[in-house]
Amino acid sequence: MSVDKEALNQSIRRFLKEVGIKSHQQLEQQILAAVEAGHTAATIEVSMTLSLPSLDYTTTIRGQLPVRDQ
């Protein structure tokens, strides 16, 4: 069985574009709501979990987002 790498890359890019747009919207909404509710930390910890259930694979990407000037 061969893989059409170009088609695979295009599919991955479409998926990542959708993930990027939706996750950006959610991050912005949640962080702005937290700040309005009185959250005062300069940074917010974030993580994103990527799973491929049919391949039994999961990984988590972690980071921090600066919310306020230090």
Steps between C-alpha positions, in 0.01 A plus 500: 500500500640840405420840645441810291712733712372815329136407564587404858675834557202690361262311728720565802524871414120529468455328835763717671345816355163405650664409833695826500198718435275327753764476773599867451137604544459289814828617654413863441145465638606310810798724581305824452219365719751399769664843495160670523416273796812615682771253395821686574784264404746630242494169313252220444607140463362328191514152358373335186448128469529335161360152472472256216261244650519259210880491538492490882717814518472803728737789571461821696661832413538743789584867520426832662329805358596842630181685587630813670817700506722377782 
